[in-house]
């Protein structure tokens, strides 16, 4: 694609990155076949190729985005299926992230939407505040029938989005919080390694059992696990809402504490059980590339970051008992398969322990969770969820496994089949407790 940025514009490192990405696009349209919003809506502007044109025009002309541009950029899930499909290697992720930051800086959203985004950006990354919000949402669930269940216009209103938040709120009380930052879990037997485990924010409140399962598997196999003190939210949630200053501050804080922990006690890896977080942490090197104080250490942190399945695949895991009577539908989270290019490892691990692993039809299509997407774009998210659940039902599973808490919540809201994290099944197979199955 031909670009027309001025030399002055290209002096901006972000514009230089955008120029390189745009020039790689050859208009082939392969991306349209795997883009969830294009598959659903059939609008060229709701495809990666269409959004690339909109972003190109906005950046080249250095103009504030129109409401129409914002509508189509907001509808992007950042599922990154287009990057898997693209034969030219267009790095769409960095381009749409830059567009979101530009929108956040220059576009005046309606007051109610600014309020909602501010609340989400404040509450979701903070486990204590998130627990309070979920408790209030659970109490408000009986009143959700008073709120609209679909949008009357092209952009969902505040009441429709509040309904979506209540739909996602857990029906039961939240479990007790997991262990605090600063906790160390020693290896059982001879120590073979030492890792930091990301504590997370929403997952820490909703499902602390996931990290506990990871700790169980790791320590059982000789790996010491540390929950690093003063660690923060990875920044993914605010990053994908265009709140870059917030996201970069969190990235710097995490790089600082993880680097200090590595220097103090040594770390073989920084492990992540939420693939959406893992994709962003692996991108810290790019996000902080222009920061002279953090660029080198951020690149090191990104290189150390691994999904839990990625790390466990390198260990010799001991089998407690084969689980060949359990049919598992494996949902490949977009952030894992498209963002981190991890596709076969989780399935191979489950199969190794006897689980009957079934691929889901249309596994490349997003479930509609995508961070805050199922709140901000609830109608599209619900259609994608229902499509995903229908595809899962065709393989008649006993349990659904996934590697991302957002996907787990989204899918669970549309099915009675148990949804668990992959590492919970691996914990069970290597001697841990049985997760909640039928």
Secondary structure, 3 states (H helix, E strand, C coil): CCCCCCHHHHCCHHHHHHHHHHHHCCCCCHHHHHCHHHHHHCCHHHCHHHHHHHHHHHHHCCCCCCHHHHHHHHCCCCCCHHHHHCCCCCCHHHHHHHHHHHHHHHCCCCHHHHHHHHHHHHHCCCHHHHHHHHHHHHHHHHHHHHCCCCCCCCCCCHHHHHHHHHHHCCCCCCCCCCCCCCCEECCCCCCCEEEEECCCCHHHHHCHHHHHHHHHHHHHCCEEEECCCCCCCCCHHHHCCCCHHHHHHHHHHHHHHHHHHHHHHCCCEEEECCHHHHHHHCCHHHHCCCCCCCHHHHHHHHHHEEEHHHHHCCCCCCCCCCCCCCEEEECCCHHHHHHCCCCCHHHHHHHHCCCEEEECCCCCCCCCCCCCHHHHCHHHHHHHHHHHHHHHHCCCCCEEEECCHHHHHHHHCCCCCEEEEHHHHHHHHCCCCCCCCC
